[in-house]
Amino acid sequence: MAPRSIQNRGELFSNGRLTCKVLGEGAMAIFLQSGKAGYRNFTLSLDLGNASGSPSTRFGVVFREERRGKGKRRAGDDVGADDSGQFLYCLLSGTHSLLCVDGATGYAPGGPTGVLEGVKASYTRPEPVRMGGQRFPVDLGKLYHMAVRCDGNAFECYLNDQLVAEGTTGVAHAGRIGLLVHGGECVFDNVKLYFPEPLPDLTLLPGETILEEPDDPQEQPKP
């Protein structure tokens, strides 16, 4: 499938460089500020990568995240296996050289868990799929440009301006957007969040006329 460009206008969020370090095999998510309903239609773009000496088990973006349990999660809370909720994710693995895209209902030491109803994700590159993801080279100290686009019941994930995964969001109708780090140290930079501007209705304005093609003088009238 040919790569598609991301064309959105209306920047909502822009931030500087953020370095996150998680000791051991813990996982942490930092969520962008949002209203109660969260985000539904958006394009998120950012640069991210592993620090030069510490590969992360997984790092990337969770989106349309919604907690179904009691209590309110705050930015920087640990993502635990007992945290009942739902989310979609686009993650890279520095330790296993993987790209992981799907939906989940929780997060455990081994990564995302559970099956999110109605979510169907497919990879666009002809690489083997293993360990819950598709093979993708992740080098230490290198930044990758990631973009996630949600529009209605569809989502797309891009890496370095190439479409790498797409699918349907299922029951994840809206929710928060977070930056996730699972073990190790990684960097997030140039974080930008956009919303799509709707096109005006293409209706005929009052006073306008429809131009018709003139008759061809060489055309003979039908008998």
PEVEN-V798251 format. One record per run of one state. SS is the DSSP state (H for helix, E for strand, - for the rest). FROM is the first residue (numbers start at 1). LEN is the number of residues. If there is no record, write none. Layout:
BEGIN
ss: {SS;SS}
from: {FROM;FROM}
len: {LEN;LEN}
END
This chain:
BEGIN
ss: {-;E;-;E;-;E;-;E;-;E;-;E;-;E;-;E;-;E;-;E;-;E;-;E;-;E;-;E;-;E;-;E;-;E;-;E;-}
from: {1;11;15;18;32;39;40;42;52;54;55;58;68;78;79;85;94;98;105;106;109;111;114;119;124;129;131;133;136;144;152;154;160;162;170;175;195}
len: {10;4;3;14;7;1;2;10;2;1;3;10;10;1;6;9;4;7;1;3;2;3;5;5;5;2;2;3;8;8;2;6;2;8;5;20;29}
END
